[in-house]
Amino acid sequence: MPFFVYIIQSEADGSFYKGFSEDVPVRLQQHNAGESEYTKNKTPWVLVYVEECLDKRSALIREKNLKKADRNRIVALLNSAKNLLNG
């Protein structure tokens, strides 16, 4: 089963949150329902980036890498061919 890394953006303050999931739409609903401690105070969230990974390990490594990315790198990723939302 594939895993995905994703980036969501807060409509409240424009900040980004990076995570991984097997089911990104369900995870987005959880963020918007306030079920995540870190994101509950910045709802609503919009999905802006999705990237497929081969397995959980590679998704975790990629997520860790994205969490270190600065805003310019994130914005560049949003427009890249890696973003499944651009397909």
N, C-alpha and C positions, 0 to 999 in steps of 0.2 A: 504494500500500500504506500502510495507516495505521501510525502510530507511537504509542507509549504512554509516558506518564510513570508511574512507580510509586513507591510507598513500601513498604519492608519494615521490619519491626521485629525486633530481636534478642531472642530468648527468654532469652539469657544476661544482658543488662543493660538491656533496655528501650529502647535507643537506636534511632534511625531512620536509614535510608539512603534517599536519593532518587536515582533514575536514570531512564533512558529505554531503550526497546527496541522492536523489531518483534515479538518473541516473549517475552512476560513470563514464562510458565511455564518456558521453557528458561533464561531469565536467572536466575530464582529458583533453579533447580537448580544453576546455575554458582556462585551465591553460597554455597549450602549445601555444595557440593563443595570449597570453599576456592579456587576459581579466580579470585577477585577479591582483590587484595592488601589493600584497605581493609577488606573484610568477613570475611576468612577466620578471624580470631581471635574473632569474636563469634557464631559459629553456635550453634544453628540460627536461621534467619531465617523469618519468616512474612509473607506478602503481606497488607498491610492497606489499600492504596489503589491504584487504577488509573484513569487518565484517558486517553481517546483524543484524539489530536491529528491534524490534517489531514495534516501532512507532517513531515519530519525537522527542518526549521528551526523550526517552531512548537513541536515537542517539546523541542528544545534550549533555546529561550527559556523555556519553562514549567519545565523542569528547573532552570535557573539561578535562576528566581524561587523555586521550592520550596526550594532549598538555602539561601536567605536567611531562610526562615520560622522563627519560633520554635516551641517545643513547643506552645504554646496554639493557634497557627494550624494546626499539623499535626493536632492532636487534633480541631479543628473540621472540618477537611477530611475526616477519616475518616468523619464522620457526615453529610457533605453529599451532596446529590443528584449532584454531579460524580463521586462515587466509584462506578465501575461495579460494584464488589463489593456495593453496596447495592441493586442492581437486582433 
